[in-house]
Amino acid sequence: MRSRSRRIAVAAAVTAVVFTGAVGCSAVDKALDCVATADAIATSVDRLSQAVSTAADDPTQLTEALDEIDRELGNLKDTTDNADLAKAVDDLTTGVDNVRTAVENGDTTPDITPVTDSAAEIGKVCTS
């Protein structure tokens, strides 16, 4: 997952450089902020995946990974006015909330597929 998020970041950076002349600097800055946050979310989701696989050893890692994703989502939500991105952020927030509820109810191996799918969608939106 980590290499995929780096490829997304590189692709977005190249796109931003190519379109700098055609698009205002603030739009480029916003796009780069989106990519940086999407990359941070991808890293957090990767950490969540690792936490799920080792939850029996250290269940606190699940909560910490979920908290980290929540922080990154808050950063992204505060900087976007893109409807597609807002929808992807809302979907990811719902997925994180569902995983958090499952963990609070004692599930040490919650299904994080909706979280990983939504994180991938944020990456797509940020690079399109």
Chimera marker file (.cmm) of the C-alpha trace (Angstrom):
<marker_set name="trace">
<marker id="1" x="0.000" y="0.000" z="0.000" r="1" g="1" b="0" radius="0.5"/>
<marker id="2" x="2.841" y="2.357" z="0.851" r="1" g="1" b="0" radius="0.5"/>
<marker id="3" x="4.362" y="2.241" z="-2.662" r="1" g="1" b="0" radius="0.5"/>
<marker id="4" x="0.949" y="2.840" z="-4.210" r="1" g="1" b="0" radius="0.5"/>
<marker id="5" x="0.419" y="5.962" z="-2.126" r="1" g="1" b="0" radius="0.5"/>
<marker id="6" x="3.865" y="7.239" z="-3.115" r="1" g="1" b="0" radius="0.5"/>
<marker id="7" x="3.034" y="6.674" z="-6.777" r="1" g="1" b="0" radius="0.5"/>
<marker id="8" x="-0.161" y="8.672" z="-6.258" r="1" g="1" b="0" radius="0.5"/>
<marker id="9" x="1.803" y="11.495" z="-4.667" r="1" g="1" b="0" radius="0.5"/>
<marker id="10" x="4.385" y="11.522" z="-7.454" r="1" g="1" b="0" radius="0.5"/>
<marker id="11" x="1.725" y="11.447" z="-10.159" r="1" g="1" b="0" radius="0.5"/>
<marker id="12" x="-0.124" y="14.334" z="-8.559" r="1" g="1" b="0" radius="0.5"/>
<marker id="13" x="3.067" y="16.347" z="-8.150" r="1" g="1" b="0" radius="0.5"/>
<marker id="14" x="3.954" y="15.836" z="-11.810" r="1" g="1" b="0" radius="0.5"/>
<marker id="15" x="0.442" y="16.807" z="-12.837" r="1" g="1" b="0" radius="0.5"/>
<marker id="16" x="0.645" y="19.906" z="-10.686" r="1" g="1" b="0" radius="0.5"/>
<marker id="17" x="3.947" y="20.936" z="-12.260" r="1" g="1" b="0" radius="0.5"/>
<marker id="18" x="2.617" y="20.392" z="-15.778" r="1" g="1" b="0" radius="0.5"/>
<marker id="19" x="-0.488" y="22.466" z="-15.158" r="1" g="1" b="0" radius="0.5"/>
<marker id="20" x="1.123" y="25.258" z="-13.129" r="1" g="1" b="0" radius="0.5"/>
<marker id="21" x="0.960" y="27.626" z="-16.079" r="1" g="1" b="0" radius="0.5"/>
<marker id="22" x="-2.707" y="26.914" z="-16.756" r="1" g="1" b="0" radius="0.5"/>
<marker id="23" x="-3.998" y="26.852" z="-13.203" r="1" g="1" b="0" radius="0.5"/>
<marker id="24" x="-3.598" y="29.400" z="-10.421" r="1" g="1" b="0" radius="0.5"/>
<marker id="25" x="-1.005" y="28.730" z="-7.749" r="1" g="1" b="0" radius="0.5"/>
<marker id="26" x="-3.639" y="28.409" z="-5.040" r="1" g="1" b="0" radius="0.5"/>
<marker id="27" x="-5.330" y="25.600" z="-6.973" r="1" g="1" b="0" radius="0.5"/>
<marker id="28" x="-2.009" y="23.812" z="-7.348" r="1" g="1" b="0" radius="0.5"/>
<marker id="29" x="-1.257" y="24.291" z="-3.654" r="1" g="1" b="0" radius="0.5"/>
<marker id="30" x="-4.685" y="22.915" z="-2.770" r="1" g="1" b="0" radius="0.5"/>
<marker id="31" x="-4.158" y="19.896" z="-5.028" r="1" g="1" b="0" radius="0.5"/>
<marker id="32" x="-0.776" y="19.198" z="-3.468" r="1" g="1" b="0" radius="0.5"/>
<marker id="33" x="-2.287" y="19.530" z="0.015" r="1" g="1" b="0" radius="0.5"/>
<marker id="34" x="-4.954" y="17.014" z="-1.012" r="1" g="1" b="0" radius="0.5"/>
<marker id="35" x="-2.329" y="14.587" z="-2.282" r="1" g="1" b="0" radius="0.5"/>
<marker id="36" x="-0.207" y="15.004" z="0.842" r="1" g="1" b="0" radius="0.5"/>
<marker id="37" x="-3.203" y="14.340" z="3.060" r="1" g="1" b="0" radius="0.5"/>
<marker id="38" x="-4.313" y="11.402" z="0.901" r="1" g="1" b="0" radius="0.5"/>
<marker id="39" x="-0.812" y="9.984" z="1.259" r="1" g="1" b="0" radius="0.5"/>
<marker id="40" x="-0.989" y="10.435" z="5.034" r="1" g="1" b="0" radius="0.5"/>
<marker id="41" x="-4.375" y="8.698" z="5.081" r="1" g="1" b="0" radius="0.5"/>
<marker id="42" x="-2.972" y="5.819" z="3.009" r="1" g="1" b="0" radius="0.5"/>
<marker id="43" x="-0.125" y="5.476" z="5.499" r="1" g="1" b="0" radius="0.5"/>
<marker id="44" x="-2.608" y="5.528" z="8.387" r="1" g="1" b="0" radius="0.5"/>
<marker id="45" x="-4.784" y="2.895" z="6.721" r="1" g="1" b="0" radius="0.5"/>
<marker id="46" x="-1.699" y="0.744" z="6.186" r="1" g="1" b="0" radius="0.5"/>
<marker id="47" x="-0.946" y="1.122" z="9.900" r="1" g="1" b="0" radius="0.5"/>
<marker id="48" x="-4.553" y="0.156" z="10.703" r="1" g="1" b="0" radius="0.5"/>
<marker id="49" x="-4.187" y="-2.964" z="8.576" r="1" g="1" b="0" radius="0.5"/>
<marker id="50" x="-1.024" y="-3.897" z="10.455" r="1" g="1" b="0" radius="0.5"/>
<marker id="51" x="-2.742" y="-3.173" z="13.782" r="1" g="1" b="0" radius="0.5"/>
<marker id="52" x="-5.599" y="-5.521" z="12.883" r="1" g="1" b="0" radius="0.5"/>
<marker id="53" x="-3.151" y="-8.299" z="12.090" r="1" g="1" b="0" radius="0.5"/>
<marker id="54" x="-1.408" y="-7.887" z="15.473" r="1" g="1" b="0" radius="0.5"/>
<marker id="55" x="-4.437" y="-6.926" z="17.581" r="1" g="1" b="0" radius="0.5"/>
<marker id="56" x="-4.114" y="-9.975" z="19.801" r="1" g="1" b="0" radius="0.5"/>
<marker id="57" x="-0.668" y="-8.742" z="20.896" r="1" g="1" b="0" radius="0.5"/>
<marker id="58" x="-1.523" y="-5.047" z="21.303" r="1" g="1" b="0" radius="0.5"/>
<marker id="59" x="-5.183" y="-4.015" z="20.866" r="1" g="1" b="0" radius="0.5"/>
<marker id="60" x="-4.371" y="-0.354" z="21.649" r="1" g="1" b="0" radius="0.5"/>
<marker id="61" x="-2.752" y="-0.071" z="18.211" r="1" g="1" b="0" radius="0.5"/>
<marker id="62" x="-6.200" y="-0.372" z="16.599" r="1" g="1" b="0" radius="0.5"/>
<marker id="63" x="-7.521" y="2.636" z="18.480" r="1" g="1" b="0" radius="0.5"/>
<marker id="64" x="-4.376" y="4.662" z="17.821" r="1" g="1" b="0" radius="0.5"/>
<marker id="65" x="-4.532" y="3.896" z="14.095" r="1" g="1" b="0" radius="0.5"/>
<marker id="66" x="-8.209" y="4.900" z="13.966" r="1" g="1" b="0" radius="0.5"/>
<marker id="67" x="-7.427" y="8.127" z="15.823" r="1" g="1" b="0" radius="0.5"/>
<marker id="68" x="-4.664" y="8.887" z="13.324" r="1" g="1" b="0" radius="0.5"/>
<marker id="69" x="-7.039" y="8.419" z="10.377" r="1" g="1" b="0" radius="0.5"/>
<marker id="70" x="-9.612" y="10.665" z="12.083" r="1" g="1" b="0" radius="0.5"/>
<marker id="71" x="-6.981" y="13.431" z="12.434" r="1" g="1" b="0" radius="0.5"/>
<marker id="72" x="-6.021" y="13.189" z="8.765" r="1" g="1" b="0" radius="0.5"/>
<marker id="73" x="-9.679" y="13.207" z="7.702" r="1" g="1" b="0" radius="0.5"/>
<marker id="74" x="-10.251" y="16.344" z="9.754" r="1" g="1" b="0" radius="0.5"/>
<marker id="75" x="-7.320" y="18.020" z="7.996" r="1" g="1" b="0" radius="0.5"/>
<marker id="76" x="-8.644" y="17.023" z="4.586" r="1" g="1" b="0" radius="0.5"/>
<marker id="77" x="-12.244" y="17.962" z="5.317" r="1" g="1" b="0" radius="0.5"/>
<marker id="78" x="-11.132" y="21.433" z="6.430" r="1" g="1" b="0" radius="0.5"/>
<marker id="79" x="-9.320" y="22.113" z="3.151" r="1" g="1" b="0" radius="0.5"/>
<marker id="80" x="-11.720" y="20.868" z="0.487" r="1" g="1" b="0" radius="0.5"/>
<marker id="81" x="-14.661" y="22.247" z="-1.392" r="1" g="1" b="0" radius="0.5"/>
<marker id="82" x="-14.678" y="19.383" z="-3.911" r="1" g="1" b="0" radius="0.5"/>
<marker id="83" x="-17.950" y="17.426" z="-3.769" r="1" g="1" b="0" radius="0.5"/>
<marker id="84" x="-16.389" y="14.119" z="-4.854" r="1" g="1" b="0" radius="0.5"/>
<marker id="85" x="-13.669" y="14.441" z="-2.247" r="1" g="1" b="0" radius="0.5"/>
<marker id="86" x="-16.176" y="15.396" z="0.449" r="1" g="1" b="0" radius="0.5"/>
<marker id="87" x="-18.192" y="12.242" z="-0.400" r="1" g="1" b="0" radius="0.5"/>
<marker id="88" x="-15.067" y="10.054" z="-0.241" r="1" g="1" b="0" radius="0.5"/>
<marker id="89" x="-14.112" y="11.626" z="3.101" r="1" g="1" b="0" radius="0.5"/>
<marker id="90" x="-17.626" y="10.998" z="4.435" r="1" g="1" b="0" radius="0.5"/>
<marker id="91" x="-17.470" y="7.358" z="3.276" r="1" g="1" b="0" radius="0.5"/>
<marker id="92" x="-14.096" y="6.893" z="4.945" r="1" g="1" b="0" radius="0.5"/>
<marker id="93" x="-15.366" y="8.533" z="8.128" r="1" g="1" b="0" radius="0.5"/>
<marker id="94" x="-18.305" y="6.108" z="8.174" r="1" g="1" b="0" radius="0.5"/>
<marker id="95" x="-15.955" y="3.169" z="7.655" r="1" g="1" b="0" radius="0.5"/>
<marker id="96" x="-13.666" y="4.330" z="10.468" r="1" g="1" b="0" radius="0.5"/>
<marker id="97" x="-16.666" y="4.811" z="12.769" r="1" g="1" b="0" radius="0.5"/>
<marker id="98" x="-17.884" y="1.274" z="11.978" r="1" g="1" b="0" radius="0.5"/>
<marker id="99" x="-14.459" y="-0.216" z="12.689" r="1" g="1" b="0" radius="0.5"/>
<marker id="100" x="-14.192" y="1.797" z="15.906" r="1" g="1" b="0" radius="0.5"/>
<marker id="101" x="-17.629" y="0.512" z="17.028" r="1" g="1" b="0" radius="0.5"/>
<marker id="102" x="-16.618" y="-3.074" z="16.238" r="1" g="1" b="0" radius="0.5"/>
<marker id="103" x="-13.392" y="-2.669" z="18.235" r="1" g="1" b="0" radius="0.5"/>
<marker id="104" x="-15.266" y="-1.122" z="21.175" r="1" g="1" b="0" radius="0.5"/>
<marker id="105" x="-17.612" y="-4.127" z="21.070" r="1" g="1" b="0" radius="0.5"/>
<marker id="106" x="-14.639" y="-6.481" z="21.425" r="1" g="1" b="0" radius="0.5"/>
<marker id="107" x="-13.922" y="-7.374" z="17.800" r="1" g="1" b="0" radius="0.5"/>
<marker id="108" x="-10.140" y="-7.628" z="17.490" r="1" g="1" b="0" radius="0.5"/>
<marker id="109" x="-10.299" y="-8.452" z="13.775" r="1" g="1" b="0" radius="0.5"/>
<marker id="110" x="-12.818" y="-5.996" z="12.301" r="1" g="1" b="0" radius="0.5"/>
<marker id="111" x="-13.450" y="-5.848" z="8.565" r="1" g="1" b="0" radius="0.5"/>
<marker id="112" x="-11.507" y="-2.828" z="7.328" r="1" g="1" b="0" radius="0.5"/>
<marker id="113" x="-12.344" y="-3.307" z="3.632" r="1" g="1" b="0" radius="0.5"/>
<marker id="114" x="-14.683" y="-0.265" z="3.554" r="1" g="1" b="0" radius="0.5"/>
<marker id="115" x="-11.872" y="1.817" z="5.065" r="1" g="1" b="0" radius="0.5"/>
<marker id="116" x="-9.273" y="0.685" z="2.538" r="1" g="1" b="0" radius="0.5"/>
<marker id="117" x="-11.717" y="1.122" z="-0.363" r="1" g="1" b="0" radius="0.5"/>
<marker id="118" x="-12.634" y="4.651" z="0.740" r="1" g="1" b="0" radius="0.5"/>
<marker id="119" x="-8.987" y="5.591" z="1.240" r="1" g="1" b="0" radius="0.5"/>
<marker id="120" x="-8.242" y="4.426" z="-2.314" r="1" g="1" b="0" radius="0.5"/>
<marker id="121" x="-11.133" y="6.576" z="-3.560" r="1" g="1" b="0" radius="0.5"/>
<marker id="122" x="-9.674" y="9.628" z="-1.815" r="1" g="1" b="0" radius="0.5"/>
<marker id="123" x="-6.382" y="8.947" z="-3.572" r="1" g="1" b="0" radius="0.5"/>
<marker id="124" x="-8.180" y="8.777" z="-6.928" r="1" g="1" b="0" radius="0.5"/>
<marker id="125" x="-10.083" y="12.005" z="-6.315" r="1" g="1" b="0" radius="0.5"/>
<marker id="126" x="-6.946" y="13.847" z="-5.252" r="1" g="1" b="0" radius="0.5"/>
<marker id="127" x="-5.074" y="12.851" z="-8.397" r="1" g="1" b="0" radius="0.5"/>
<marker id="128" x="-7.835" y="13.393" z="-10.948" r="1" g="1" b="0" radius="0.5"/>
<link id1="1" id2="2" r="1" g="1" b="0" radius="0.2"/>
<link id1="2" id2="3" r="1" g="1" b="0" radius="0.2"/>
<link id1="3" id2="4" r="1" g="1" b="0" radius="0.2"/>
<link id1="4" id2="5" r="1" g="1" b="0" radius="0.2"/>
<link id1="5" id2="6" r="1" g="1" b="0" radius="0.2"/>
<link id1="6" id2="7" r="1" g="1" b="0" radius="0.2"/>
<link id1="7" id2="8" r="1" g="1" b="0" radius="0.2"/>
<link id1="8" id2="9" r="1" g="1" b="0" radius="0.2"/>
<link id1="9" id2="10" r="1" g="1" b="0" radius="0.2"/>
<link id1="10" id2="11" r="1" g="1" b="0" radius="0.2"/>
<link id1="11" id2="12" r="1" g="1" b="0" radius="0.2"/>
<link id1="12" id2="13" r="1" g="1" b="0" radius="0.2"/>
<link id1="13" id2="14" r="1" g="1" b="0" radius="0.2"/>
<link id1="14" id2="15" r="1" g="1" b="0" radius="0.2"/>
<link id1="15" id2="16" r="1" g="1" b="0" radius="0.2"/>
<link id1="16" id2="17" r="1" g="1" b="0" radius="0.2"/>
<link id1="17" id2="18" r="1" g="1" b="0" radius="0.2"/>
<link id1="18" id2="19" r="1" g="1" b="0" radius="0.2"/>
<link id1="19" id2="20" r="1" g="1" b="0" radius="0.2"/>
<link id1="20" id2="21" r="1" g="1" b="0" radius="0.2"/>
<link id1="21" id2="22" r="1" g="1" b="0" radius="0.2"/>
<link id1="22" id2="23" r="1" g="1" b="0" radius="0.2"/>
<link id1="23" id2="24" r="1" g="1" b="0" radius="0.2"/>
<link id1="24" id2="25" r="1" g="1" b="0" radius="0.2"/>
<link id1="25" id2="26" r="1" g="1" b="0" radius="0.2"/>
<link id1="26" id2="27" r="1" g="1" b="0" radius="0.2"/>
<link id1="27" id2="28" r="1" g="1" b="0" radius="0.2"/>
<link id1="28" id2="29" r="1" g="1" b="0" radius="0.2"/>
<link id1="29" id2="30" r="1" g="1" b="0" radius="0.2"/>
<link id1="30" id2="31" r="1" g="1" b="0" radius="0.2"/>
<link id1="31" id2="32" r="1" g="1" b="0" radius="0.2"/>
<link id1="32" id2="33" r="1" g="1" b="0" radius="0.2"/>
<link id1="33" id2="34" r="1" g="1" b="0" radius="0.2"/>
<link id1="34" id2="35" r="1" g="1" b="0" radius="0.2"/>
<link id1="35" id2="36" r="1" g="1" b="0" radius="0.2"/>
<link id1="36" id2="37" r="1" g="1" b="0" radius="0.2"/>
<link id1="37" id2="38" r="1" g="1" b="0" radius="0.2"/>
<link id1="38" id2="39" r="1" g="1" b="0" radius="0.2"/>
<link id1="39" id2="40" r="1" g="1" b="0" radius="0.2"/>
<link id1="40" id2="41" r="1" g="1" b="0" radius="0.2"/>
<link id1="41" id2="42" r="1" g="1" b="0" radius="0.2"/>
<link id1="42" id2="43" r="1" g="1" b="0" radius="0.2"/>
<link id1="43" id2="44" r="1" g="1" b="0" radius="0.2"/>
<link id1="44" id2="45" r="1" g="1" b="0" radius="0.2"/>
<link id1="45" id2="46" r="1" g="1" b="0" radius="0.2"/>
<link id1="46" id2="47" r="1" g="1" b="0" radius="0.2"/>
<link id1="47" id2="48" r="1" g="1" b="0" radius="0.2"/>
<link id1="48" id2="49" r="1" g="1" b="0" radius="0.2"/>
<link id1="49" id2="50" r="1" g="1" b="0" radius="0.2"/>
<link id1="50" id2="51" r="1" g="1" b="0" radius="0.2"/>
<link id1="51" id2="52" r="1" g="1" b="0" radius="0.2"/>
<link id1="52" id2="53" r="1" g="1" b="0" radius="0.2"/>
<link id1="53" id2="54" r="1" g="1" b="0" radius="0.2"/>
<link id1="54" id2="55" r="1" g="1" b="0" radius="0.2"/>
<link id1="55" id2="56" r="1" g="1" b="0" radius="0.2"/>
<link id1="56" id2="57" r="1" g="1" b="0" radius="0.2"/>
<link id1="57" id2="58" r="1" g="1" b="0" radius="0.2"/>
<link id1="58" id2="59" r="1" g="1" b="0" radius="0.2"/>
<link id1="59" id2="60" r="1" g="1" b="0" radius="0.2"/>
<link id1="60" id2="61" r="1" g="1" b="0" radius="0.2"/>
<link id1="61" id2="62" r="1" g="1" b="0" radius="0.2"/>
<link id1="62" id2="63" r="1" g="1" b="0" radius="0.2"/>
<link id1="63" id2="64" r="1" g="1" b="0" radius="0.2"/>
<link id1="64" id2="65" r="1" g="1" b="0" radius="0.2"/>
<link id1="65" id2="66" r="1" g="1" b="0" radius="0.2"/>
<link id1="66" id2="67" r="1" g="1" b="0" radius="0.2"/>
<link id1="67" id2="68" r="1" g="1" b="0" radius="0.2"/>
<link id1="68" id2="69" r="1" g="1" b="0" radius="0.2"/>
<link id1="69" id2="70" r="1" g="1" b="0" radius="0.2"/>
<link id1="70" id2="71" r="1" g="1" b="0" radius="0.2"/>
<link id1="71" id2="72" r="1" g="1" b="0" radius="0.2"/>
<link id1="72" id2="73" r="1" g="1" b="0" radius="0.2"/>
<link id1="73" id2="74" r="1" g="1" b="0" radius="0.2"/>
<link id1="74" id2="75" r="1" g="1" b="0" radius="0.2"/>
<link id1="75" id2="76" r="1" g="1" b="0" radius="0.2"/>
<link id1="76" id2="77" r="1" g="1" b="0" radius="0.2"/>
<link id1="77" id2="78" r="1" g="1" b="0" radius="0.2"/>
<link id1="78" id2="79" r="1" g="1" b="0" radius="0.2"/>
<link id1="79" id2="80" r="1" g="1" b="0" radius="0.2"/>
<link id1="80" id2="81" r="1" g="1" b="0" radius="0.2"/>
<link id1="81" id2="82" r="1" g="1" b="0" radius="0.2"/>
<link id1="82" id2="83" r="1" g="1" b="0" radius="0.2"/>
<link id1="83" id2="84" r="1" g="1" b="0" radius="0.2"/>
<link id1="84" id2="85" r="1" g="1" b="0" radius="0.2"/>
<link id1="85" id2="86" r="1" g="1" b="0" radius="0.2"/>
<link id1="86" id2="87" r="1" g="1" b="0" radius="0.2"/>
<link id1="87" id2="88" r="1" g="1" b="0" radius="0.2"/>
<link id1="88" id2="89" r="1" g="1" b="0" radius="0.2"/>
<link id1="89" id2="90" r="1" g="1" b="0" radius="0.2"/>
<link id1="90" id2="91" r="1" g="1" b="0" radius="0.2"/>
<link id1="91" id2="92" r="1" g="1" b="0" radius="0.2"/>
<link id1="92" id2="93" r="1" g="1" b="0" radius="0.2"/>
<link id1="93" id2="94" r="1" g="1" b="0" radius="0.2"/>
<link id1="94" id2="95" r="1" g="1" b="0" radius="0.2"/>
<link id1="95" id2="96" r="1" g="1" b="0" radius="0.2"/>
<link id1="96" id2="97" r="1" g="1" b="0" radius="0.2"/>
<link id1="97" id2="98" r="1" g="1" b="0" radius="0.2"/>
<link id1="98" id2="99" r="1" g="1" b="0" radius="0.2"/>
<link id1="99" id2="100" r="1" g="1" b="0" radius="0.2"/>
<link id1="100" id2="101" r="1" g="1" b="0" radius="0.2"/>
<link id1="101" id2="102" r="1" g="1" b="0" radius="0.2"/>
<link id1="102" id2="103" r="1" g="1" b="0" radius="0.2"/>
<link id1="103" id2="104" r="1" g="1" b="0" radius="0.2"/>
<link id1="104" id2="105" r="1" g="1" b="0" radius="0.2"/>
<link id1="105" id2="106" r="1" g="1" b="0" radius="0.2"/>
<link id1="106" id2="107" r="1" g="1" b="0" radius="0.2"/>
<link id1="107" id2="108" r="1" g="1" b="0" radius="0.2"/>
<link id1="108" id2="109" r="1" g="1" b="0" radius="0.2"/>
<link id1="109" id2="110" r="1" g="1" b="0" radius="0.2"/>
<link id1="110" id2="111" r="1" g="1" b="0" radius="0.2"/>
<link id1="111" id2="112" r="1" g="1" b="0" radius="0.2"/>
<link id1="112" id2="113" r="1" g="1" b="0" radius="0.2"/>
<link id1="113" id2="114" r="1" g="1" b="0" radius="0.2"/>
<link id1="114" id2="115" r="1" g="1" b="0" radius="0.2"/>
<link id1="115" id2="116" r="1" g="1" b="0" radius="0.2"/>
<link id1="116" id2="117" r="1" g="1" b="0" radius="0.2"/>
<link id1="117" id2="118" r="1" g="1" b="0" radius="0.2"/>
<link id1="118" id2="119" r="1" g="1" b="0" radius="0.2"/>
<link id1="119" id2="120" r="1" g="1" b="0" radius="0.2"/>
<link id1="120" id2="121" r="1" g="1" b="0" radius="0.2"/>
<link id1="121" id2="122" r="1" g="1" b="0" radius="0.2"/>
<link id1="122" id2="123" r="1" g="1" b="0" radius="0.2"/>
<link id1="123" id2="124" r="1" g="1" b="0" radius="0.2"/>
<link id1="124" id2="125" r="1" g="1" b="0" radius="0.2"/>
<link id1="125" id2="126" r="1" g="1" b="0" radius="0.2"/>
<link id1="126" id2="127" r="1" g="1" b="0" radius="0.2"/>
<link id1="127" id2="128" r="1" g="1" b="0" radius="0.2"/>
</marker_set>
